[in-house]
Amino acid sequence: MDTAPAIALSTDKMLAQVEGPIGWIVFNNPSRRNAVSLEMWETIPAIIDRFEADPAVRVIVLRGAGETAFVSGADISQFEQARSSPEANVRYEHAVNEASRRLHGTARPTIAMIHGWCIGGGLGIAVSCDLRIAADNAKFGIPAARLGVGYGHKGVKKLMELVGPSFTKEIFFTGRHFSAAEALAMGLVNRVLAPADLETYVRGYCATIGDNAPLTMHALKRTVGELLKGADGDLALSDQLVQSCFASEDFIEGRRAFMEKRRPVFRGV
């Protein structure tokens, strides 16, 4: 990847980089297949805060450093200390849930760019994103049943919304690794490409997203989220967001650009 200077929130294990319309979140722990430590979980919300404050960032892409893994899961070597008491476990669960909540809830479109291992907590991170684009060497799985680990209902719900109840049960019951082709067939990923083509494809996808109207994308993303809540969904909020699109300067720009046969330049206002 052509790297831009890392913003101040980057750490040695979590890199945050802004490059054109893309805010990159890089899990930088390749010696452990990018396994996520407690400190890494806790850094994710701060990076998202920074990206949300930058109008140049139109899409957020998550990736793993190196060639072998997106994220191979939580760093289990930490569990003896980080999850050794009820109090420590509460902190750990809060960090994981808050990272997932912020990834899922950010107004920016999010893409998990997946190569190699995407296991356990790594799959949870990918499922928290809006889109998942994978290399054909990717491997997916949740080995909770092999570790005696309980899996919270929020994470189960996100997975089930993607692949349905039956595949969700298969993923958990077997604990096995699923290929990229299987993941595509069950609806777990949006696209599968050759590893050599993955980054170029994602960059092109981000360029397309970056050219589109941010308010429209935010309204759509929030509407989908509210519809998934069923009877508890706030459809009035969705209607308000739709009306804000029609009241925006971007709507004027979109109309004018169409009539003038040119590309619109949207500013998110």
Buried (B, 14 or more C-beta within 10 A) or exposed (E): BEEEEBBEBBBEBBBBBBBBBBBBBBBBBBEBBBBBBBBBBBBBBBBBEBBBEEEEBBBBBBBBBBEBBBBBBBBBEBBEEBBEEEEBEEBBEEBBBBBBBBBBEBEBBBBBBBBBBBBBBBBBBBBBBBBBBBBBBBBBBBBBEEBEBEBEEBBBEBBBEBBEEEBBEBBBEBBBBBBBEBBBBBEBBBBBBEBEEBBEBBBEBBBEBBEBBBBBBBBBBBBEBBEEEEEEBEEEBBEEBBEBBEEBEBBEBBEEBEEEEEEBEBEBE
